[in-house]
Amino acid sequence: MRTLQKFIDDNNRWMAIFGKPAKTFPLTQSTVDDILQSLDSALSPESLYCDGEISTAEANRKYRFYATVCRELEAYCAKNGLTYVEPMEL
């Protein structure tokens, strides 16, 4: 859960700039859906490679991080009766 928590914390800091409410535990289905949408976007090739601005090694590190977030979120959903839909790019 440590990687999922880091993803949520990072996302909360970014969204605070825009005055959006923080995502907190326990997660609701709506929050899980928002996280999955963010992950789906983050896993797109354009986002992973920062439009070609980073190396393949760095993009692979980002992918592994997001894949770990997905696995932890999937486990959280299973444990808490929430629906998890695997992101398209995973």
Summary of the structure (lengths in Angstrom):
residues: 90
radius of gyration: 13.2
end to end distance: 18.4
largest distance: 39.5
contacts: 216
relative contact order: 0.18
helix: 68%
strand: 0%
